[in-house]
Amino acid sequence: MTSLPDHSPFSSPAAGEGARVGVVLSHGFTGSPHGLRTWAHALADAGYAVRMPLLPGHGTSWQELARTRWTQWHSALDDAYLELDAQCDHVFAAGLSMGGALALRIAATRPVTGVILVNPGLVIDDPRAPLAGLLKLVLKSTPAIANDILKPGVDEGAYPRTPVAAAHELNKMFKDTIRLLPRVTAPVRVFRSTVDHVVSDSSIVALRRGLVNAPLTLTALENSYHVATLDNDAEEIFQGSVDFIRAVLAEAAATGVTEGAARD
């Protein structure tokens, strides 16, 4: 019998000695913390404080998501960042799909130490996207975009339908996030599936063009689809994230740069 998805937020304190390090983590559009929970546990097991909120409109019903605005999603993640920032010396922002765009927004507006993205979304290729503001008046939802996972028998617990009104909000958020990308200065690590049926390479092109002031490293995932945090390459993501955090912190220590100094 398949267990029900766990949509609840995730929170863990920092462990161990030395600098206190936090990671604010965001799930994707129509999904929930369920799809990233193992990633969150891996980061917590490495000794980092982790905050992964349930974004407004998610983990309930697609009808509820249709009533939310993209600014609410951003505010929820920003609040989680501020909670970590009050406790930690360094904070990293991370996310999957739409959560990747939200993590980039945090990096563009807050002094994060680094950014970790899995198949980040920044562009909606569907030709109907520009018309979603009108379509939402006559079309309430479309088929789900969930469970793009190569590994058999895995369910990310996302909505069975995609609300058109929320897709309109997503498109607006993506466009505004692309505008902010030049403000990102922290190093960015991207894990990108070679086959992704949800987010096309247009988003990666937009990311490369926009990150003019931040170093970008991209790792290809050969054996996963879009929801790679639940797929065959999940362990590579988890270990790669820890390795990236350690490398960025080591470089910061070597150069004498701290988050507080960057903020000043």
VEXVO-13955 format. One line per field, with one value per residue (C-alpha): z, x, y; residue in three letters. Coordinates in steps of 0.05 Angstrom, whole numbers. Each point is the difference from the previous one (the first is absolute). Layout:
<atoms>
Z	c(Z, ...)
X	c(X, ...)
Y	c(Y, ...)
type	c(ALA, ...)
</atoms>
This chain:
<atoms>
Z	c(0, -20, 57, -6, -19, 57, -18, 67, 5, 22, 52, 33, 43, -18, 31, 14, 14, -40, -43, 2, -70, -24, -64, -20, -47, -47, -34, -69, -32, 20, 42, 74, 49, -13, -63, 35, 69, -11, -25, 62, 45, -36, 12, 73, 9, -26, 58, -33, 25, -51, -11, -54, 3, -31, -50, 2, -42, -1, 36, 2, -66, -69, 12, 60, -42, -51, 52, 18, -29, -16, 50, 55, -21, 1, 67, 32, -23, 19, 70, 6, -24, 52, 55, -19, -11, 73, 23, -50, -25, -71, -36, -66, -43, -37, -39, -52, -64, 20, 67, -38, -25, 71, 25, -52, 23, 70, -26, -39, 60, 61, 16, -11, -1, -57, -42, -17, -55, -28, -69, 14, -38, -29, -66, -18, -72, -7, -52, 42, 58, -22, -5, 68, 30, -47, -3, 75, -9, -42, 16, 73, -6, -47, 7, 53, -13, 58, 7, -55, 33, -36, 61, 2, 55, 27, 13, 17, 29, -45, -22, -52, -36, -14, 14, -58, 46, 39, -66, -17, 66, -13, -68, 32, 54, -51, -40, 61, 25, -67, 9, 68, -21, -10, 74, 20, 19, 42, -35, -32, -7, -48, -6, -68, -27, -71, -11, 31, -24, 43, -4, -67, -14, -11, 75, 2, -57, 38, 62, -36, -32, 65, 48, -25, 70, 31, -14, -27, 2, -35, 13, -49, 29, -50, 34, 25, -26, 29, 72, 8, 76, -1, -59, -15, 8, 67, 39, -48, 13, 76, 3, -53, 41, 63, -40, -31, 67, 30, -59, 1, 75, -6, -53, 42, 60, -42, -25, 66, -28, 45, -13, 48, -36, -67, 29, 25)
X	c(0, 28, 6, -32, 45, 26, -15, 23, 56, 69, 44, 66, 52, 73, 45, 74, 53, 25, -40, -75, -24, -72, -36, -67, -33, -60, -45, -29, -66, -60, 48, 17, 57, -13, 41, 61, -5, 57, 44, -18, 18, 67, 17, -21, 41, 60, -9, -37, -61, -55, -66, -47, -69, -64, -15, -69, -52, 41, -12, -75, -38, 11, -61, 36, 63, -43, -16, 73, 49, 73, 20, -28, 46, 60, -19, -5, 70, 27, -28, 35, 65, -6, -11, 65, 37, -14, 33, 55, 66, -14, -65, -7, -63, -22, -59, -31, -35, -41, 35, 65, -28, -21, 69, 30, -47, 26, 71, -15, -31, 37, 74, 1, 66, -18, -57, -17, -51, -31, -33, -17, -58, 3, -37, -68, 4, -74, -26, -63, 41, -6, -75, -9, -26, -59, -6, -9, -67, -27, 47, 11, 52, 41, 30, 53, 74, 18, 42, 51, 44, 39, 4, -61, -52, 16, -53, 19, -69, -16, -68, -40, -18, 38, -40, 4, -4, 61, 37, -12, 32, 58, 13, 0, 49, 47, 3, 14, 53, 38, 2, 34, 53, 56, -5, 21, 73, 5, 26, -55, 1, -51, -19, -33, -34, 19, -73, -52, -72, -21, 55, 34, 71, -31, 4, 73, 14, -35, 40, 66, -17, -23, 55, 50, 29, -1, 41, -42, 16, -46, -2, -37, -46, -1, -49, -57, -58, -27, -12, 72, -2, -43, 34, 60, 51, -27, 62, 45, -41, 3, 75, 14, -39, 41, 65, -20, -17, 66, 40, -34, 11, 73, 11, -36, 43, 63, -17, -27, -69, -60, -73, 0, 59, -35, -62, 41)
Y	c(0, 68, 49, 68, 58, 43, 73, 29, 51, -23, 33, -21, 36, 6, -54, -6, 52, 59, 48, -8, -15, 0, -21, 27, -49, 8, -51, 10, 22, -44, -43, 1, -14, -74, 1, 31, -32, -50, 57, 41, -58, -9, 73, -4, -63, 39, 47, 58, 36, -10, 36, -27, 35, -24, 56, 32, -37, -64, -66, 11, 5, 29, 44, 31, 11, 37, 52, 17, 50, -11, 54, -45, -57, 46, 29, -69, -18, 68, -8, -67, 33, 55, -51, -35, 66, 18, -64, -17, 29, -24, -16, -37, 2, -63, -25, -45, 26, 61, -5, 13, 66, 18, -17, 46, 55, -8, 2, 64, 36, -29, -12, -76, -38, -46, -28, -73, -14, -63, 8, 73, 31, 70, -6, -31, -24, -14, 49, 9, 29, 74, -10, -32, 65, -4, -76, -5, 34, -57, -59, -17, -54, -44, -70, -9, 10, -46, -64, 11, -54, -54, -45, -45, 0, 70, 53, 72, 14, 59, 24, -39, 64, 65, 63, 50, 60, -25, -14, 73, 20, -47, 32, 69, -23, -32, 64, 43, -49, 2, 76, -9, -51, 51, 16, -70, -2, -63, -64, -43, -76, -30, -73, -9, -63, -16, -20, 46, 0, 59, 53, 9, 25, 70, 9, -19, 49, 55, -18, 3, 67, 31, -23, 51, 12, -69, -63, -57, -74, -50, -75, -45, -54, -58, -46, 45, 40, 66, -19, -22, 5, -64, -32, -44, 57, 25, -22, 38, 62, -9, -13, 53, 51, -14, 1, 67, 31, -23, 26, 68, 6, -19, 53, 51, -17, 4, 69, 24, 14, -10, 11, 59, 31, -9, 33, 60)
type	c(MET, THR, SER, LEU, PRO, ASP, HIS, SER, PRO, PHE, SER, SER, PRO, ALA, ALA, GLY, GLU, GLY, ALA, ARG, VAL, GLY, VAL, VAL, LEU, SER, HIS, GLY, PHE, THR, GLY, SER, PRO, HIS, GLY, LEU, ARG, THR, TRP, ALA, HIS, ALA, LEU, ALA, ASP, ALA, GLY, TYR, ALA, VAL, ARG, MET, PRO, LEU, LEU, PRO, GLY, HIS, GLY, THR, SER, TRP, GLN, GLU, LEU, ALA, ARG, THR, ARG, TRP, THR, GLN, TRP, HIS, SER, ALA, LEU, ASP, ASP, ALA, TYR, LEU, GLU, LEU, ASP, ALA, GLN, CYS, ASP, HIS, VAL, PHE, ALA, ALA, GLY, LEU, SER, MET, GLY, GLY, ALA, LEU, ALA, LEU, ARG, ILE, ALA, ALA, THR, ARG, PRO, VAL, THR, GLY, VAL, ILE, LEU, VAL, ASN, PRO, GLY, LEU, VAL, ILE, ASP, ASP, PRO, ARG, ALA, PRO, LEU, ALA, GLY, LEU, LEU, LYS, LEU, VAL, LEU, LYS, SER, THR, PRO, ALA, ILE, ALA, ASN, ASP, ILE, LEU, LYS, PRO, GLY, VAL, ASP, GLU, GLY, ALA, TYR, PRO, ARG, THR, PRO, VAL, ALA, ALA, ALA, HIS, GLU, LEU, ASN, LYS, MET, PHE, LYS, ASP, THR, ILE, ARG, LEU, LEU, PRO, ARG, VAL, THR, ALA, PRO, VAL, ARG, VAL, PHE, ARG, SER, THR, VAL, ASP, HIS, VAL, VAL, SER, ASP, SER, SER, ILE, VAL, ALA, LEU, ARG, ARG, GLY, LEU, VAL, ASN, ALA, PRO, LEU, THR, LEU, THR, ALA, LEU, GLU, ASN, SER, TYR, HIS, VAL, ALA, THR, LEU, ASP, ASN, ASP, ALA, GLU, GLU, ILE, PHE, GLN, GLY, SER, VAL, ASP, PHE, ILE, ARG, ALA, VAL, LEU, ALA, GLU, ALA, ALA, ALA, THR, GLY, VAL, THR, GLU, GLY, ALA, ALA, ARG, ASP)
</atoms>
